[in-house]
């Protein structure tokens, strides 16, 4: 059950982060990369797809059907943590400081 909770948390976190990368790239804007600052919009799209593939793999290997409540809890917590983390990350960017 703990493995389901951990894997669903990581999968949800990757989906939320990957969606932000992918959608920013579709709008022609670079999204901050975790390992190298701002890259191109194309790199954001590719990174978003890679994170989605990794999340799908994690979701597939975890025995979610045996522990559905733990999986749902992991997803909710993962999305919440990812949302708060990304909101704080954007609040600290130079552009956000200029707008404030």
C-alpha positions in Angstrom: 0.0 0.0 0.0 2.9 2.4 0.7 4.3 1.7 -2.7 1.0 2.6 -4.3 0.9 5.9 -2.3 4.4 6.8 -3.3 4.1 5.9 -7.0 0.7 7.6 -7.4 2.1 10.7 -5.7 5.1 10.8 -8.0 2.9 10.1 -11.1 0.5 12.9 -10.2 3.4 15.3 -9.6 4.9 14.5 -13.0 1.5 14.9 -14.7 1.0 18.3 -13.2 4.5 19.5 -14.0 4.5 17.8 -17.4 1.2 19.5 -18.3 2.6 22.9 -17.4 5.7 22.3 -19.6 3.6 21.0 -22.5 1.0 23.7 -22.4 3.6 26.5 -22.1 5.4 25.1 -25.0 2.2 24.9 -27.1 1.8 28.6 -26.4 5.3 29.3 -27.7 6.8 30.1 -24.3 9.7 28.4 -22.6 8.9 26.9 -19.2 11.6 26.9 -16.5 13.4 23.5 -16.6 14.5 21.9 -13.3 18.1 21.3 -14.4 19.0 24.2 -16.6 16.9 27.4 -16.4 14.8 28.4 -19.4 15.1 26.5 -22.6 13.1 26.8 -25.8 9.4 26.2 -26.3 10.2 23.0 -28.2 12.2 21.7 -25.3 9.2 22.4 -23.0 6.9 20.4 -25.2 9.3 17.4 -25.3 9.9 17.6 -21.6 6.2 17.6 -20.9 5.7 14.5 -23.0 8.6 12.7 -21.4 7.1 13.5 -17.9 3.8 12.2 -19.1 5.3 8.9 -20.3 7.2 8.4 -17.0 4.0 9.1 -15.1 2.0 6.6 -17.2 4.8 4.0 -16.6 4.7 4.6 -12.8 0.9 4.4 -12.8 1.1 1.1 -14.8 3.6 -0.7 -12.6 1.9 0.2 -9.3 -0.8 -2.2 -8.1 -3.4 0.6 -8.0 -6.5 -1.7 -8.3 -5.8 -3.4 -5.0 -5.4 -0.1 -3.1 -7.7 2.4 -4.9 -8.0 4.7 -1.9 -4.3 4.9 -1.4 -3.9 5.7 -5.1 -6.5 8.4 -4.9 -4.9 9.9 -1.8 -1.5 9.9 -3.5 -2.9 11.6 -6.6 -4.6 14.3 -4.6 -1.5 15.0 -2.5 0.8 14.9 -5.5 -1.4 17.4 -7.4 -1.6 19.7 -4.4 2.1 19.7 -3.7 2.9 20.2 -7.4 0.4 23.1 -7.6 1.8 24.8 -4.5 5.4 24.3 -5.6 4.8 25.7 -9.1 2.8 28.6 -7.8 5.7 29.5 -5.4 8.3 28.9 -8.2 6.5 31.4 -10.4 6.1 34.0 -7.6 9.9 34.1 -7.3 10.7 34.7 -11.0 11.9 38.2 -12.0 8.9 38.8 -14.2 6.5 38.1 -11.3 8.5 40.6 -9.1 8.1 43.3 -11.8 4.3 42.8 -12.0 3.9 42.9 -8.3 
